[in-house]
């Protein structure tokens, strides 16, 4: 029994194929965000916002492969990306549309739950 406690369980991916595909979609979208920051002219604020969010989306999509609740960080990042697409000054309309559409895609794919996990968890009242 002591040897079983010493043996470590290898990291296992959470979720089913559908949820892992959703995380992979977010990895691709985050990579695209990063690349698009340098692909055409952006205002300084939009450029920094786009590449930083691209890196964060990839990071949290990878973490969500093992810890499913990390997907909600990408949900929040998608909301910020959508708001900032219109709030920050932009040099081209392409930046606005790109960031808004990627934000919607990240938002939707970040809401795909792992197998057996509810879309949103309900808090149970704590006994007093």
C-alpha positions in Angstrom: 0.0 0.0 0.0 2.9 2.4 0.8 4.3 1.7 -2.7 1.0 2.6 -4.3 1.0 6.0 -2.5 4.6 6.6 -3.7 3.8 5.8 -7.4 2.5 8.9 -9.1 -0.3 8.8 -11.6 0.7 10.2 -14.9 -1.1 13.3 -16.2 -4.2 12.3 -17.9 -6.2 14.5 -20.4 -9.6 15.4 -19.2 -12.8 15.2 -21.2 -13.8 13.3 -24.2 -12.9 13.8 -27.9 -15.4 16.7 -28.3 -13.9 18.7 -25.4 -10.3 18.0 -26.5 -11.3 19.2 -30.0 -12.7 22.4 -28.6 -9.4 23.0 -26.7 -7.5 22.3 -29.9 -9.7 24.8 -31.7 -8.8 27.4 -29.1 -5.1 26.6 -29.5 -5.4 27.2 -33.2 -7.4 30.4 -32.7 -4.9 31.7 -30.1 -2.0 30.9 -32.5 -3.9 32.8 -35.3 -4.4 35.8 -33.0 -0.6 35.9 -32.3 0.2 35.6 -36.0 -2.4 38.1 -37.0 -0.9 40.8 -34.7 2.1 40.9 -37.0 0.4 40.0 -40.3 -0.9 43.5 -41.1 -0.8 47.0 -39.6 -2.4 47.4 -36.2 -2.5 50.4 -33.8 0.0 49.9 -31.0 -2.8 49.1 -28.5 -4.5 46.6 -30.8 -1.2 45.0 -31.6 -0.2 44.4 -28.0 -3.7 43.3 -27.0 -3.9 40.9 -29.9 -0.6 39.1 -29.5 -0.8 39.0 -25.7 -4.3 37.5 -25.8 -3.2 35.0 -28.5 -0.5 33.7 -26.1 -2.9 33.6 -23.2 -5.6 31.8 -25.2 -3.1 29.1 -26.2 -1.8 28.8 -22.7 -5.2 28.4 -21.0 -6.4 26.0 -23.8 -3.4 23.8 -23.1 -4.0 23.9 -19.3 -7.7 23.1 -20.0 -6.7 19.8 -21.5 -5.8 18.7 -18.0 -7.9 21.0 -15.8 -11.2 21.5 -17.5 -12.3 24.5 -15.4 -9.4 26.5 -16.9 -11.5 26.8 -20.0 -13.5 29.6 -18.3 -10.4 31.8 -18.3 -10.6 31.6 -22.1 -14.3 32.6 -21.9 -13.3 35.7 -20.0 -10.4 36.4 -22.4 -12.9 36.1 -25.3 -15.2 38.6 -23.7 -12.3 41.1 -23.3 -11.1 40.5 -26.9 -14.6 41.2 -28.2 -15.0 44.4 -26.2 -11.4 45.6 -27.0 -11.9 45.0 -30.7 -14.3 48.0 -30.7 -13.0 49.9 -27.7 -9.3 50.2 -28.6 -8.3 52.4 -31.5 -7.7 50.4 -34.7 -5.8 51.3 -37.9 -7.8 48.9 -40.1 -11.3 47.5 -40.0 -9.7 44.1 -40.7 -8.3 44.1 -37.1 -11.7 44.9 -35.7 -13.4 42.1 -37.6 -10.7 39.6 -37.1 -10.6 40.1 -33.3 -14.4 40.2 -33.0 -14.9 37.0 -35.0 -12.0 35.2 -33.2 -13.5 36.3 -29.9 -16.8 34.8 -30.7 -15.2 31.5 -31.8 -13.0 31.3 -28.7 -16.1 32.1 -26.5 -18.2 29.4 -28.1 -15.5 26.7 -28.0 -14.5 27.5 -24.4 -18.0 26.7 -23.3 -17.8 23.1 -24.5 -17.7 21.0 -21.3 -15.7 17.9 -20.7 -17.6 14.6 -20.8 -19.9 14.3 -17.8 -19.3 17.9 -16.7 -22.2 20.3 -16.7 -22.0 23.4 -18.9 -22.0 25.5 -15.7 -21.7 24.2 -12.2 -24.3 25.1 -9.7 -23.3 26.1 -6.2 -24.9 24.0 -3.5 -25.9 25.9 -0.4 -23.6 25.2 2.5 -25.2 23.8 5.6 -25.1 26.2 8.5 
